Amino acid sequence: MPATNTAQAAPSTWYRQPIVWLGAMLFLASLAGCVWMIVLGARHADEPVDAPHAVFGVPSSSHNSHKPPATP
């Protein structure tokens, strides 16, 4: 029965691989970027676009049945 050498097995463990840590850091950075974009989107409201027609097929005004109140 051959003896196992723990000194050779230790460097091959997953937490000693630099590519795993690089991948984890990239994942966490992209996750933090997504959260940051959501926070920025919640803080700043969209301003209405003054376009007379649909821009790329998206209408520039809402399509609801309520009319704005008449001003005297």
N, C-alpha and C positions, 0 to 999 in steps of 0.2 A: 504494500500500500504506500503510494508516494505521499510525502509530507507536503502540506500546503504552505506556501510562503506568504505570510500576510504583508510583507514589505512590498511584494510585487502586486498584490491585489489592491492595496490601499490607493494608489494613484488612479486606478480605473473606476473608482466609485463616482457616482453621478455628480455629487456636490464638489468634486475636485476638477471638473471639466469647465474651462473658461467659457466655452460656447453656450453652455446651459445658463450661466450667469448673464452673459450678454443677451441671450434670448429673453430671460426674465426681466432684465432692465429695459429692453426695448418694449416688451409687453406693458410694463408698468408705466413707462413714459407715454405710450399711446393711450392708455387708459386715463392717465392724468390729463392729457390733451383733450380727450373727449369730454371729460367732466368740466374742464375749463371752458370749452366752447359752449356747453350747455348753460353754464353760469353766465357767460357773456351774452348769450342769446336771450336769457331771461331778464337781464338788466336793461337791455337796449331794445326799445320797441321799434317795429318796422314803420317807416314813414310811407304814406301812400304815394304811389307813382302817378304822375300826371301824364298818362298816356291815353290818346284818343281811341286806341284799338288794342286788341289783345297782343301781349308781348310773348312770343314763342308759344302761342296757343293758350296762354293763361290770361283770363280776363283781368282788367285792371280795377274793376269795381266789384262789389259784392252783389249777389243775386238774391236778395231777400224781398219779401212781400211788403215790408214796412216802409213807408215813405217818410222822409224827414219832415219834422214839423215846419209848418209854413211860418215865415217871419212877416210880421206886420209892416 
